[in-house]
Amino acid sequence: MEAPLLLLKKEEDRGRVGAVARFVGELKEEGSRLGYVAGPLVAVTASQYLVQVISSMMVGHLGELALSSSAIATSLTAVTGFSLLLGMSSGLETLCGQAYGAKQYKKLGTHTYQAMLSLILVCFPISLAWAYMGKILTFIGQDPLISLEAGKYAVWLIPGLFAYAISQPMIKFLQSQSLILPMLICSILTLCLHIPLCWVLVFKSGLENVGAALSISISYWLNVLLLGFYIKYSKSCEETHAPISKEAFRGIKKFLRLAVPSAVMICLEWWSFELLILLSGLLPNPKLETSVLSICLTSIACLYTIPYGIGAAASTRVSNELGAGNPEGAQLAVQIVMFITVTEAIVVSSTLFALRKVIGYAYSNEKEVIDYVMEMLPLVCISVIMDSLQGVLSGIARGCGWQHIGAYVNLGAFYLFGIPQLCKQSSSAL
């Protein structure tokens, strides 16, 4: 009797070892898939955002007025334009990702045209608001000099708004197919050309801070041309690059059903940060407060490109697996990406804290600004950790088509709890 029992036990042990080996193999395979998409996507997101960061850095060396006015303009254009377009285009992460997983390739092109058309139409009323931004800022009580310069900056960003409306659907189109390398090449090439262009327009042309806005618009259009050239002529997009048809116009309502909650989810978070900059303009020393807060939030937003890229990769993997009818694969992707996110948050926040004494020099030559930034950096580190978790969870929600849930969560966290606390503290400071 003992021999059969021993044999049975050995078979069970082999079964357990085999199950563990298969699970480890699945983890490695899914981890490599996520890494293949997430690594380049982080670089793509960072490269795109650095176009604005580098412009802010160069403007910051023109003085406090130039930095504070460009900070206000960047804040308002982000709130009223860029965040809205990015949020709406994120609806494609669900539509294109799941269509690609289900091998409905022609739908990717159709959905992308729907997004482009919708976003371009949205740009027209936004452009009108930007044209009067200087007067709007003065009306709500901002410093007149800051408002005037901010208004000029916003006007020269209008061409970049239309470029952004075209480039973001292109990026989601390629992302859903895991065609990351062409996006990476286009983004890095655009950034490399933007640096000398911005330097010439800011310091050599006499345009100063207006030159920074113009350089952003030119760089955004360059990115559109590079992406469009690849999509049109690459063999990788032959199956998914559908011609414009009536179906693209008929399906706009379907796109908007996901685009609107996607925009709400992303904009509610983005707007809460930009509101901090606007409120800082009402404090006793608006130039200093606005400049320092702009530096801190720009650093947070720049570092947020890492979890946003990881979240975009998670959205791609989750939507592809769900589209293919494989929820277990989507669950495995979520588990691995959360482990990666926690590790990333700890490493990045620790590095930022170690560099707290030198971060300010990248944005300004003013000792008062640099010292104030150093005091704020520990709080920034905490924010980086929380943003990392939130950014990746938002990506997972987009992959599942749960944008409406994310919108409710952000509404409660930022506007029912966070912003009221901020207003109380601002009132006490005044």
C-alpha positions in Angstrom: 0.0 0.0 0.0 2.9 2.4 0.8 4.4 2.2 -2.7 1.2 3.3 -4.6 0.8 6.1 -2.0 4.3 7.3 -2.5 3.9 7.2 -6.3 0.7 9.2 -6.0 2.4 11.8 -3.8 5.3 12.1 -6.2 2.8 12.7 -9.1 1.1 15.4 -7.1 4.4 17.0 -6.3 5.4 16.9 -10.0 2.0 18.5 -10.8 2.6 21.3 -8.3 6.1 21.9 -9.6 4.8 21.9 -13.2 2.0 24.4 -12.3 4.5 26.7 -10.6 6.8 26.4 -13.6 4.0 27.3 -16.0 2.9 30.2 -13.9 6.5 31.6 -13.7 6.8 31.1 -17.5 3.5 33.1 -18.0 4.8 35.8 -15.7 8.0 36.1 -17.7 6.2 36.1 -21.0 3.7 38.7 -20.0 6.4 40.8 -18.3 8.4 40.8 -21.5 5.3 41.9 -23.5 4.5 44.7 -21.1 8.2 45.8 -21.1 8.3 45.8 -24.9 5.3 48.2 -24.9 5.8 50.2 -21.7 9.5 51.1 -22.0 9.2 52.8 -25.4 5.8 54.3 -24.5 7.4 56.0 -21.4 10.0 57.5 -23.7 7.4 58.6 -26.2 5.2 60.2 -23.5 8.3 61.9 -21.9 9.6 63.2 -25.2 6.2 64.7 -26.1 5.9 66.4 -22.7 9.5 67.6 -22.7 8.7 69.8 -25.7 6.7 72.1 -23.3 9.1 71.6 -20.4 12.1 72.7 -22.3 10.2 75.7 -23.5 9.3 76.6 -19.9 12.9 76.1 -18.8 14.2 78.5 -21.5 11.5 81.1 -20.8 12.4 80.8 -17.0 15.8 82.3 -17.7 14.2 85.5 -19.1 13.0 86.5 -15.6 10.1 86.0 -13.2 7.5 87.8 -15.3 8.2 85.7 -18.4 8.2 82.5 -16.3 5.0 83.3 -14.4 3.1 84.5 -17.5 4.1 81.4 -19.5 3.2 79.2 -16.5 -0.3 80.8 -16.4 -0.7 80.4 -20.1 0.5 76.8 -20.1 -1.8 76.1 -17.2 -4.9 77.5 -18.9 -4.2 76.0 -22.4 -3.7 72.6 -20.7 -7.0 73.0 -18.8 -9.1 74.2 -21.7 -7.4 72.5 -24.6 -4.6 69.9 -24.5 -6.1 67.9 -21.5 -9.5 67.8 -23.2 -8.0 66.5 -26.5 -5.8 64.0 -24.8 -8.8 62.7 -22.7 -11.1 62.4 -25.7 -8.5 60.6 -27.8 -8.0 58.1 -24.9 -11.4 56.6 -25.9 -9.5 55.0 -28.7 -7.5 52.9 -26.2 -10.7 50.9 -25.6 -12.1 51.0 -29.2 -8.9 50.4 -31.2 -7.3 48.1 -28.5 -10.3 45.7 -28.4 -10.9 45.8 -32.1 -7.2 44.8 -32.7 -7.5 42.0 -30.2 -10.6 40.8 -32.0 -8.8 41.0 -35.3 -11.3 43.6 -36.7 -8.4 45.5 -38.3 -10.3 47.9 -40.5 -12.2 49.3 -37.6 -9.0 50.8 -36.2 -8.7 53.2 -39.1 -12.4 54.1 -39.0 -12.3 54.8 -35.2 -9.2 56.9 -35.7 -10.9 59.1 -38.4 -13.8 59.5 -36.1 -11.5 60.8 -33.3 -9.7 63.2 -35.6 -12.8 64.7 -36.9 -14.3 65.1 -33.4 -11.2 66.6 -32.0 -10.7 69.1 -34.8 -14.3 70.4 -34.4 -13.6 70.8 -30.6 -10.5 73.0 -31.4 -12.5 75.9 -33.0 -14.3 77.1 -29.8 -11.2 76.4 -27.8 -9.1 78.6 -30.1 -11.6 81.5 -29.7 -11.2 81.3 -25.9 -7.4 81.3 -26.2 -7.5 84.4 -28.4 -9.1 86.3 -25.5 -7.1 84.7 -22.7 -5.4 87.9 -21.7 -8.6 89.8 -21.2 -10.1 86.8 -19.3 -7.2 86.6 -16.9 -7.4 90.3 -16.2 -11.2 90.0 -15.6 -10.8 87.2 -13.0 -8.2 89.2 -11.0 -4.8 88.1 -12.3 -1.9 90.6 -12.4 -2.3 92.8 -15.6 1.3 92.4 -16.7 1.2 88.6 -16.3 -2.2 88.4 -18.1 -1.0 90.4 -21.1 2.1 88.2 -21.6 0.1 85.0 -21.0 -2.5 86.1 -23.6 0.3 86.5 -26.2 1.7 83.1 -25.3 -1.7 81.4 -25.7 -2.4 82.9 -29.2 0.8 81.4 -30.6 -0.1 78.0 -29.2 -3.4 77.9 -31.3 -1.7 76.2 -34.3 -0.2 73.6 -32.0 -3.7 72.8 -30.7 -4.9 71.6 -34.1 -1.7 69.6 -34.6 -2.3 68.0 -31.2 -5.9 67.1 -32.2 -4.5 65.1 -35.2 -1.4 63.6 -33.5 -3.1 62.1 -30.5 -5.5 59.8 -32.5 -2.5 58.7 -34.6 -0.6 57.8 -31.4 -3.5 55.7 -30.0 -3.9 54.0 -33.5 -0.3 52.9 -33.4 -0.3 52.1 -29.6 -3.2 49.7 -29.9 -1.1 47.7 -32.4 2.0 47.8 -30.2 3.8 49.7 -33.0 5.9 51.6 -30.5 9.2 52.0 -32.3 8.0 54.4 -35.0 6.3 56.5 -32.3 9.5 56.6 -30.4 11.6 57.6 -33.4 9.2 60.4 -34.4 8.9 61.8 -30.8 12.7 61.8 -30.2 13.4 63.3 -33.6 10.8 66.0 -32.9 12.3 66.7 -29.5 15.9 66.9 -30.8 14.8 69.5 -33.5 12.7 71.4 -30.9 15.6 72.2 -28.6 17.6 74.3 -31.1 14.4 75.7 -32.6 13.2 76.9 -29.2 16.6 78.4 -28.3 16.7 80.4 -31.5 13.2 81.7 -31.2 13.5 82.6 -27.5 17.0 84.1 -27.3 18.0 85.1 -30.9 14.8 86.2 -32.7 13.6 88.8 -30.2 10.3 87.0 -29.7 11.3 85.8 -26.2 8.5 84.0 -24.4 6.2 84.2 -27.5 9.0 82.4 -29.4 8.7 79.4 -27.0 5.0 79.1 -27.8 5.7 79.3 -31.5 8.4 76.6 -31.3 5.9 74.3 -29.6 3.4 74.7 -32.4 6.0 74.1 -35.1 7.3 71.0 -33.2 3.7 69.5 -32.8 3.1 69.9 -36.6 6.4 68.3 -37.3 5.4 65.3 -35.2 2.1 65.0 -37.2 3.9 65.0 -40.5 6.3 62.2 -39.3 3.6 60.0 -37.9 1.3 60.6 -40.9 4.2 59.6 -43.3 4.8 56.4 -41.4 1.1 55.4 -41.2 0.5 56.0 -44.9 3.6 54.3 -46.3 4.4 51.6 -43.8 3.6 47.9 -44.5 2.8 47.5 -40.8 -0.3 49.6 -41.2 -1.6 48.1 -44.5 -4.4 46.1 -42.8 -5.5 48.8 -40.3 -5.1 51.9 -42.4 -8.6 52.2 -43.8 -9.7 54.9 -46.3 -12.0 57.7 -45.1 -15.6 56.5 -45.6 -19.2 57.4 -44.6 -18.9 54.9 -41.7 -16.4 57.2 -40.0 -19.0 59.9 -39.9 -21.9 57.6 -38.8 -19.9 56.2 -35.9 -19.0 59.5 -34.2 -21.7 59.0 -31.5 -20.2 55.6 -30.6 -16.8 57.2 -30.3 -18.1 60.1 -28.1 -19.8 57.6 -25.7 -16.3 56.6 -24.7 -14.4 59.8 -25.5 -16.5 62.0 -23.2 -16.1 59.9 -20.0 -12.4 59.4 -20.9 -12.0 63.2 -21.2 -13.8 63.7 -17.9 -11.6 61.1 -16.1 -8.3 62.6 -17.3 -9.4 66.3 -17.2 -10.7 66.2 -13.6 -7.2 65.2 -12.4 -5.3 67.5 -14.7 -7.5 70.5 -13.9 -7.0 70.1 -10.2 -3.3 70.6 -10.6 -3.6 73.5 -13.0 -6.1 75.1 -10.6 -3.2 75.3 -8.1 -1.2 77.5 -10.4 -4.2 79.8 -11.0 -4.8 80.1 -7.3 -1.2 80.9 -6.6 -1.6 84.0 -8.8 -4.0 85.4 -6.1 -1.4 85.0 -3.2 0.5 88.0 -1.8 3.6 87.4 -3.9 2.1 86.1 -7.1 5.3 86.1 -9.2 7.2 84.0 -6.7 4.3 81.7 -5.8 3.3 81.1 -9.4 6.9 80.5 -10.5 7.7 78.0 -7.7 4.4 76.1 -8.0 4.8 75.9 -11.8 8.3 74.4 -11.3 7.0 71.8 -8.9 3.9 70.8 -10.9 5.9 70.8 -14.1 8.3 68.3 -12.4 5.4 66.2 -11.2 3.8 66.2 -14.7 7.2 65.4 -16.3 7.7 62.4 -13.9 4.0 61.4 -14.4 4.9 60.5 -18.0 6.5 57.3 -16.6 3.4 55.9 -15.0 1.2 57.3 -17.8 3.4 55.3 -20.3 3.2 52.2 -18.2 -0.6 52.7 -17.8 -0.9 53.1 -21.6 0.9 49.8 -22.1 -1.4 48.2 -19.5 -4.4 49.6 -21.4 -3.1 48.1 -24.6 -2.4 44.7 -23.2 -5.8 44.6 -21.2 -7.9 45.8 -24.2 -6.1 43.4 -26.6 -6.7 40.4 -24.3 -10.3 41.4 -23.6 -10.9 41.8 -27.3 -9.5 38.4 -27.9 -11.8 36.9 -25.3 -9.1 36.1 -22.8 -9.9 37.8 -19.4 -7.3 35.6 -17.6 -4.6 37.2 -19.7 -5.9 40.6 -18.9 -5.8 39.8 -15.1 -2.2 38.6 -15.4 -1.2 41.8 -17.1 -2.8 43.9 -14.3 -0.9 42.0 -11.6 2.5 42.4 -13.3 2.0 46.0 -14.2 1.1 46.9 -10.6 4.3 45.3 -9.3 6.3 47.3 -11.9 4.4 50.5 -10.8 5.2 50.2 -7.1 8.9 49.6 -7.9 9.0 52.6 -10.2 7.3 54.9 -7.7 9.8 54.1 -4.9 12.9 54.5 -7.2 11.7 57.8 -8.8 10.6 59.5 -5.6 13.8 58.5 -3.8 15.9 59.9 -6.7 13.9 63.2 -6.7 14.4 63.6 -3.0 18.2 63.1 -3.3 18.3 65.9 -6.0 16.1 68.4 -4.1 18.9 70.9 -3.8 19.6 71.2 -7.5 16.2 70.9 -9.2 15.5 74.6 -9.0 18.6 75.6 -11.0 17.1 73.9 -14.1 14.3 76.4 -14.2 15.6 79.7 -12.7 18.6 81.7 -11.7 16.7 83.4 -8.8 18.0 82.2 -5.4 14.6 82.9 -3.8 12.9 80.6 -6.3 15.6 77.9 -6.0 15.4 77.8 -2.1 11.6 77.7 -2.2 11.6 74.8 -4.6 13.9 72.9 -2.3 11.4 73.3 0.5 8.6 72.0 -1.6 10.4 68.9 -3.0 9.5 66.5 -0.1 5.8 67.1 -0.8 6.4 66.6 -4.5 8.0 63.1 -3.7 4.8 62.0 -1.9 2.7 63.3 -4.9 4.9 61.3 -7.3 4.1 58.0 -5.5 0.4 58.6 -5.4 0.3 59.7 -9.0 2.2 56.6 -10.2 -0.5 54.3 -8.7 -3.4 56.5 -9.9 -1.9 56.8 -13.5 -1.5 53.1 -14.0 -4.9 52.3 -12.6 -6.5 54.8 -14.9 -4.8 53.1 -17.9 -6.2 49.7 -16.7 -9.7 51.3 -16.5 -9.4 52.7 -20.1 -8.4 49.2 -21.4 -11.5 47.7 -19.8 -13.8 50.6 -20.9 -14.5 51.7 -17.3 -13.8 55.4 -17.9 -17.0 56.4 -16.2 -15.9 54.7 -13.0 -12.6 56.6 -13.2 -14.4 59.9 -13.7 -16.5 59.4 -10.5 -13.4 58.4 -8.5 -11.5 61.5 -9.6 -14.5 63.8 -9.0 -14.7 62.6 -5.4 -11.0 62.5 -4.7 -10.0 65.9 -6.2 -13.1 68.0 -6.0 -15.0 66.8 -3.0 -11.9 66.4 -0.8 -8.7 67.8 -2.2 -9.7 71.2 -3.7 -11.9 72.3 -0.7 -8.9 71.7 1.6 -6.7 73.8 -0.7 -9.2 76.7 -0.8 -9.2 76.8 3.0 -5.5 77.0 3.2 -5.3 79.6 0.5 -7.9 81.7 2.4 -5.9 81.5 5.6 -2.8 82.6 3.7 -4.6 85.7 2.3 
